[in-house]
Amino acid sequence: MQQELDLAPRIITLGTAGGPRWWSSRTGQHRHGIATAVIVGDQYYLVDAGLGVGRQLERADLSFDDMRAMFITHLHSDHTVDIPSLLTMGLYARDIEANGPIKILGPGDRGMLPPVSERAEVAPQPVCPDNPTPGTYGMVHSIVQAYATDLNDRILDALRPSPLDCFTVQDIEIPEDIDYHPNDNPTPVGMAPFEVYRDELVTVTAILVEHPPVAPAFAFRFDTVAGSVTISGDTTATDNLVTLATGTDLLLHEAIDFDWVERAYGGGKTQTDQASIDHHRKSHTSPEQAIDLAERAGAARLALHHLVPGNTPAERWEALGATFSGEFFIPHDLDSISFAHQDSHQVMPHTKVGV
């Protein structure tokens, strides 16, 4: 284990917007899709792969050779949409012989479809009914299949590596003794965090959070000898998040403006609008709720990300900072925040690795 002073643990917010949308930047505030680099020493770990993550890694001066593993909180598209670019382009940026493959860990196959919204007058039909709920392993292999023409051209003609040489994929196994069920009990009360990854720099634990209808959905905590960071993933306010984040040095938590939700969906005038409002209300967290969760967990710092809408002026969120007892951040893309023990340094905008 490296000495604490050598690690300089911090996160870089590669993308801070949530939602499967192209957010208009007419307000002057542009945010890429949700993705976070957890940096420990000269290595890093990627959490989620939202829109633009490959370019953001380049802008943050984060080499593909220095990525240890990738963690997916859940399989909604705004958290996974740029996995294809990492699989098909990132592999050429890595010295596989010297550094080995990158491990991808994420949710497994849901096992069954979610229930249909009670707002539906006629039940919609699911896509791909023969394989409607693939997990991380199935998704990655389907992406490779979809790009097989391109990949085989390069493998056979240019002797290039396969994505399956550069990445290994593992579905996270949910503990068997917690009474988990994707529809009936997706967030078992009282469950304990469980380990999903360990190396000489970090131990990563996970817990189930509540983001219906998707299941499973995870929050992750990275513990090092120098500090800890907890990343909520998408979730409504849940006690499981408090359990995972207790005593953490930095909590990154999602936040949504519910007033915007009402405006965006016209107050629920159609069944689609009302179902969308229902989803956001039961599946996401207001900034006020995130602050309460951070206080209950005793987090030293709180940063709100996965901001919805992604083009809200930062002042709207920053005004809430006075209500949190610790350090409070509304990071922009490519900001760096320390999660070292007792480190009171403020957010460092656009700080690159090694600077």
Backbone torsions as a table, in degrees:
resi	resn	phi	psi	omega
1	MET	NA	129.8	178.8
2	GLN	-65.9	156.7	176.6
3	GLN	-66.7	148.2	-176.0
4	GLU	-55.8	-40.3	-175.0
5	LEU	-70.0	-18.5	-177.8
6	ASP	-83.8	-16.4	-167.1
7	LEU	-83.9	-34.4	-178.4
8	ALA	42.8	57.4	-173.4
9	PRO	-67.6	135.6	-178.7
10	ARG	-160.6	164.6	172.9
11	ILE	-114.9	151.3	168.5
12	ILE	-118.3	125.6	-178.4
13	THR	-83.3	91.0	-178.1
14	LEU	-65.2	-37.1	176.2
15	GLY	-149.2	139.9	-171.1
16	THR	-124.4	6.2	179.8
17	ALA	-100.3	146.2	174.7
18	GLY	-109.1	167.2	174.2
19	GLY	94.4	142.7	178.6
20	PRO	-80.4	67.5	-178.0
21	ARG	-140.2	157.8	163.6
22	TRP	-95.4	103.7	-177.2
23	TRP	-74.4	128.7	176.0
24	SER	-60.9	138.3	179.1
25	SER	-102.6	22.2	-178.7
26	ARG	-64.1	-19.9	177.2
27	THR	-79.0	-7.2	-176.6
28	GLY	89.5	-4.4	179.9
29	GLN	-108.9	108.1	178.9
30	HIS	-110.9	132.7	179.2
31	ARG	-130.7	135.0	175.1
32	HIS	-79.7	171.8	-179.4
33	GLY	-66.0	158.9	-169.0
34	ILE	-64.0	126.7	176.0
35	ALA	-168.8	141.6	-176.9
36	THR	-138.0	133.9	172.9
37	ALA	-100.1	126.1	175.6
38	VAL	-101.8	112.9	-171.2
39	ILE	-106.7	127.8	179.2
40	VAL	-134.0	113.4	-174.2
41	GLY	63.7	-130.0	179.5
42	ASP	-103.0	16.3	178.3
43	GLN	-118.3	162.2	177.3
44	TYR	-147.8	163.7	-178.2
45	TYR	-128.8	136.0	-177.6
46	LEU	-100.9	131.1	174.9
47	VAL	-114.3	112.0	-179.2
48	ASP	71.0	158.6	-172.1
49	ALA	-139.9	67.5	-179.7
50	GLY	-74.9	-177.8	-173.6
51	LEU	-57.3	122.4	175.7
52	GLY	91.1	9.2	-171.7
53	VAL	-62.0	-37.0	-179.5
54	GLY	-61.7	-47.4	177.9
55	ARG	-65.0	-36.2	179.6
56	GLN	-68.0	-36.0	173.5
57	LEU	-60.2	-40.6	178.1
58	GLU	-64.1	-45.0	-178.9
59	ARG	-65.8	-30.5	178.4
60	ALA	-83.3	0.4	-179.8
61	ASP	60.8	39.3	177.8
62	LEU	-102.5	111.5	-177.2
63	SER	-74.3	143.0	175.9
64	PHE	-65.1	-23.6	177.5
65	ASP	-68.2	-19.9	-175.8
66	ASP	-99.4	2.3	178.5
67	MET	-82.5	125.9	178.9
68	ARG	-87.8	-44.6	-173.8
69	ALA	-160.1	160.8	177.7
70	MET	-123.9	134.4	-178.2
71	PHE	-120.4	131.4	179.8
72	ILE	-109.7	122.0	-177.4
73	THR	-71.3	-41.2	177.4
74	HIS	-163.6	172.1	-166.8
75	LEU	-100.3	24.4	170.9
76	HIS	-71.3	148.6	-168.9
77	SER	-62.3	-32.4	-178.1
78	ASP	-69.7	-11.2	177.1
79	HIS	-102.9	-8.4	-172.7
80	THR	-132.1	-3.0	-167.1
81	VAL	-63.0	-26.3	-179.9
82	ASP	-101.4	13.3	170.0
83	ILE	-58.8	-40.3	177.1
84	PRO	-57.2	-38.6	-179.9
85	SER	-68.8	-35.4	177.0
86	LEU	-67.4	-39.5	-178.8
87	LEU	-68.7	-38.9	-172.6
88	THR	-96.4	-21.4	-178.8
89	MET	-116.7	-37.8	-177.9
90	GLY	-63.5	-31.1	-177.1
91	LEU	-61.8	-26.5	179.6
92	TYR	-80.6	-6.2	178.2
93	ALA	-99.7	7.7	-176.1
94	ARG	-123.0	135.9	172.0
95	ASP	-84.1	94.4	-173.2
96	ILE	-67.8	-37.9	-179.2
97	GLU	-62.7	-39.0	-177.2
98	ALA	-81.0	-34.8	-169.5
99	ASN	-114.8	-10.0	179.9
100	GLY	73.1	-179.6	-177.8
101	PRO	-78.7	156.9	173.6
102	ILE	-89.5	131.3	178.6
103	LYS	-85.8	131.1	173.6
104	ILE	-108.0	123.6	178.6
105	LEU	-123.4	133.1	179.4
106	GLY	-164.8	-175.7	-176.8
107	PRO	-61.7	148.3	175.4
108	GLY	-86.5	-176.6	178.5
109	ASP	-57.5	130.8	-179.3
110	ARG	-60.6	-34.3	175.9
111	GLY	92.8	-20.4	177.3
112	MET	-162.4	157.0	177.6
113	LEU	-73.9	153.3	174.1
114	PRO	-73.0	162.5	176.4
115	PRO	-68.0	154.5	177.3
116	VAL	-75.2	142.2	178.4
117	SER	-55.4	138.5	177.1
118	GLU	-66.3	-11.4	177.9
119	ARG	-78.8	-14.9	-175.0
120	ALA	-71.1	130.9	173.3
121	GLU	-83.9	-34.2	174.3
122	VAL	-129.2	129.0	-177.1
123	ALA	-64.1	124.1	176.5
124	PRO	-70.9	157.9	179.5
125	GLN	-97.3	135.3	-179.0
126	PRO	-72.9	155.3	172.8
127	VAL	-81.1	156.6	177.0
128	CYS	46.3	58.3	-175.8
129	PRO	-61.8	-19.0	178.5
130	ASP	-77.4	-17.3	178.6
131	ASN	-154.7	70.3	-166.8
132	PRO	-84.2	-12.6	-172.8
133	THR	-139.2	53.8	-178.0
134	PRO	-63.7	148.4	174.6
135	GLY	-88.7	-166.2	-177.0
136	THR	-62.1	-45.5	179.2
137	TYR	-59.4	-48.5	-179.7
138	GLY	-64.3	-38.9	179.8
139	MET	-62.9	-48.0	-178.0
140	VAL	-62.6	-43.5	-179.8
141	HIS	-68.9	-30.1	174.9
142	SER	-69.5	-36.0	176.2
143	ILE	-63.4	-44.9	177.9
144	VAL	-60.8	-41.0	177.1
145	GLN	-61.5	-43.2	-178.1
146	ALA	-63.2	-31.8	-179.0
147	TYR	-101.4	18.1	-173.9
148	ALA	-60.3	-37.0	179.1
149	THR	-59.0	-50.7	178.5
150	ASP	-62.3	-49.1	-174.3
151	LEU	-64.2	-42.1	-178.9
152	ASN	-69.2	-32.9	172.4
153	ASP	-56.5	-45.8	-175.0
154	ARG	-76.3	-36.6	179.6
155	ILE	-67.2	-45.3	-173.7
156	LEU	-83.6	-39.2	-174.4
157	ASP	-89.3	-42.3	-176.6
158	ALA	-104.0	1.5	178.4
159	LEU	58.0	36.6	178.3
160	ARG	-82.7	160.5	178.3
161	PRO	-76.2	162.9	173.5
162	SER	-88.9	151.6	171.7
163	PRO	-55.2	-29.6	-179.1
164	LEU	-76.6	-7.3	168.0
165	ASP	-85.8	-31.2	-174.5
166	CYS	-89.3	-23.4	-177.0
167	PHE	-130.9	142.6	166.0
168	THR	-116.2	144.9	-171.9
169	VAL	-122.0	136.0	-179.0
170	GLN	-139.8	124.6	170.9
171	ASP	-74.3	134.8	179.4
172	ILE	-74.2	125.8	179.4
173	GLU	-84.4	128.1	178.8
174	ILE	-82.9	134.9	178.8
175	PRO	-52.8	139.7	-173.1
176	GLU	-78.4	-16.9	-170.6
177	ASP	-100.5	20.5	-174.6
178	ILE	-110.8	2.9	178.1
179	ASP	64.4	36.9	176.9
180	TYR	-71.8	139.9	171.9
181	HIS	-146.8	130.7	-172.7
182	PRO	-61.3	-28.5	178.9
183	ASN	-103.9	-44.2	-172.2
184	ASP	-86.8	-28.3	-176.3
185	ASN	-152.8	66.4	-175.9
186	PRO	-74.1	-16.8	-177.8
187	THR	-133.2	76.6	-175.5
188	PRO	-57.2	130.4	179.2
189	VAL	-70.0	136.9	175.0
190	GLY	81.6	4.3	178.7
191	MET	-68.0	154.2	178.8
192	ALA	-99.1	149.6	172.1
193	PRO	-58.0	149.0	179.8
194	PHE	-133.2	147.4	-175.5
195	GLU	-75.3	135.2	177.8
196	VAL	-120.6	-15.1	-177.0
197	TYR	-162.1	147.0	175.8
198	ARG	-153.7	137.2	166.3
199	ASP	-141.9	-168.3	-175.6
200	GLU	-71.8	-10.9	-178.8
201	LEU	-101.9	-39.1	-172.4
202	VAL	-138.6	156.0	163.5
203	THR	-119.6	128.2	-178.1
204	VAL	-112.2	123.8	175.4
205	THR	-115.5	158.4	-177.2
206	ALA	-133.1	161.0	171.2
207	ILE	-148.1	153.4	177.8
208	LEU	-78.4	133.2	174.5
209	VAL	-117.9	172.4	-168.9
210	GLU	-107.4	107.2	-179.2
211	HIS	-139.6	60.7	-175.7
212	PRO	-62.8	147.5	7.1
213	PRO	-90.1	-1.0	-176.7
214	VAL	-67.9	142.5	175.8
215	ALA	-160.5	139.8	-5.5
216	PRO	-77.8	156.6	173.2
217	ALA	-128.2	133.1	-173.4
218	PHE	-116.4	148.8	157.7
219	ALA	-105.7	149.9	-178.3
220	PHE	-123.8	144.9	173.6
221	ARG	-124.1	130.9	177.5
222	PHE	-108.1	118.4	178.1
223	ASP	-110.8	131.0	174.2
224	THR	-128.1	170.8	177.1
225	VAL	-67.0	-16.6	-175.1
226	ALA	-102.5	-11.3	-178.6
227	GLY	161.7	175.3	-177.2
228	SER	-137.4	150.3	173.9
229	VAL	-134.6	138.7	177.6
230	THR	-118.5	132.6	-178.2
231	ILE	-119.0	120.4	-168.3
232	SER	-71.6	-26.0	-164.3
233	GLY	64.6	-166.5	178.1
234	ASP	-88.4	129.7	-177.7
235	THR	-165.5	151.0	162.9
236	THR	-77.1	172.7	179.2
237	ALA	-62.6	120.6	-176.1
238	THR	-139.8	141.5	178.8
239	ASP	-63.2	-28.2	179.5
240	ASN	-59.7	-36.3	178.8
241	LEU	-64.2	-40.7	177.7
242	VAL	-61.7	-42.6	178.6
243	THR	-57.4	-47.0	-178.2
244	LEU	-68.3	-38.1	-170.6
245	ALA	-90.5	-0.4	-175.5
246	THR	-54.1	122.5	177.9
247	GLY	74.8	10.6	-177.3
248	THR	-69.1	151.8	179.0
249	ASP	-79.2	-28.2	178.0
250	LEU	-147.2	129.6	172.7
251	LEU	-113.0	121.9	169.8
252	LEU	-99.1	117.8	-176.4
253	HIS	-127.5	141.4	176.6
254	GLU	-65.7	157.8	176.4
255	ALA	-152.7	140.1	179.3
256	ILE	-131.6	145.4	177.0
257	ASP	-92.0	103.2	-176.2
258	PHE	-69.0	-23.8	173.4
259	ASP	-63.8	-39.5	176.7
260	TRP	-63.9	-39.1	179.9
261	VAL	-56.7	-46.9	-179.8
262	GLU	-61.9	-42.2	-179.9
263	ARG	-68.1	-42.6	-174.7
264	ALA	-64.7	-31.2	-176.7
265	TYR	-111.3	25.7	170.3
266	GLY	58.4	26.9	179.5
267	GLY	71.4	9.9	175.6
268	GLY	87.2	43.1	-176.4
269	LYS	-75.9	-27.6	177.5
270	THR	-115.3	167.0	179.7
271	GLN	-65.1	-34.9	177.4
272	THR	-65.8	-44.2	178.2
273	ASP	-61.7	-44.1	-177.9
274	GLN	-67.6	-39.1	177.3
275	ALA	-64.1	-36.0	178.1
276	SER	-67.8	-40.7	175.8
277	ILE	-63.2	-43.8	178.1
278	ASP	-55.4	-46.6	-177.8
279	HIS	-59.7	-49.6	-176.7
280	HIS	-63.5	-38.9	-177.7
281	ARG	-66.6	-37.0	-175.6
282	LYS	-91.8	-7.3	-169.2
283	SER	-121.5	-6.4	-174.6
284	HIS	-131.2	177.7	-171.5
285	THR	-128.2	133.0	173.6
286	SER	-74.2	159.2	176.8
287	PRO	-61.0	-34.7	177.6
288	GLU	-63.5	-40.7	177.4
289	GLN	-66.6	-38.6	179.1
290	ALA	-63.3	-39.5	177.8
291	ILE	-63.4	-42.5	178.4
292	ASP	-62.1	-42.9	178.6
293	LEU	-62.2	-42.1	179.6
294	ALA	-64.2	-39.1	177.5
295	GLU	-64.3	-43.8	-179.6
296	ARG	-64.4	-33.1	-179.6
297	ALA	-80.8	-12.6	-176.4
298	GLY	70.0	30.9	179.2
299	ALA	-68.4	137.2	-179.7
300	ALA	-74.1	-31.8	-179.3
301	ARG	-137.5	149.4	176.4
302	LEU	-132.3	128.5	173.3
303	ALA	-123.0	127.5	176.8
304	LEU	-91.4	130.5	176.8
305	HIS	-143.7	-168.0	-170.1
306	HIS	49.3	48.8	-173.6
307	LEU	-75.9	131.4	177.5
308	VAL	-130.4	121.5	0.8
309	PRO	-74.0	155.4	-175.9
310	GLY	-77.6	-4.5	-179.7
311	ASN	-117.3	15.8	175.2
312	THR	-67.7	133.1	176.2
313	PRO	-55.1	139.5	-175.1
314	ALA	-58.1	-27.8	-177.8
315	GLU	-59.0	-31.2	179.9
316	ARG	-60.3	-39.0	-178.8
317	TRP	-85.1	-39.3	-174.7
318	GLU	-62.7	-27.4	-178.4
319	ALA	-61.0	-18.7	-177.8
320	LEU	-84.6	-9.1	-173.0
321	GLY	-60.1	-30.7	-177.4
322	ALA	-66.8	-14.9	-177.4
323	THR	-90.3	-3.4	179.5
324	PHE	-105.7	136.2	-173.6
325	SER	-76.9	-20.0	179.2
326	GLY	-100.4	-159.8	176.5
327	GLU	-78.0	140.7	-172.3
328	PHE	-129.6	132.2	-177.4
329	PHE	-132.9	143.0	164.3
330	ILE	-117.6	87.8	-173.0
331	PRO	-72.9	148.1	167.5
332	HIS	-89.8	171.6	173.9
333	ASP	-59.0	139.5	176.9
334	LEU	70.7	15.4	170.8
335	ASP	-77.1	154.3	178.6
336	SER	-120.1	132.0	179.4
337	ILE	-129.7	128.3	178.6
338	SER	-72.1	145.6	167.6
339	PHE	-124.0	29.7	174.9
340	ALA	-71.3	150.1	177.0
341	HIS	-55.4	131.7	171.8
342	GLN	55.5	24.3	179.1
343	ASP	-89.1	120.0	-176.0
344	SER	-101.1	13.6	-179.9
345	HIS	-64.0	141.4	179.5
346	GLN	-79.5	174.5	179.7
347	VAL	-59.9	140.3	-178.5
348	MET	-113.9	101.2	-174.4
349	PRO	-66.3	134.8	172.8
350	HIS	54.7	32.7	177.9
351	THR	-80.0	132.0	-176.8
352	LYS	-102.0	158.4	178.6
353	VAL	-58.3	133.3	177.2
354	GLY	90.2	-8.0	-179.7
355	VAL	-88.6	NA	NA
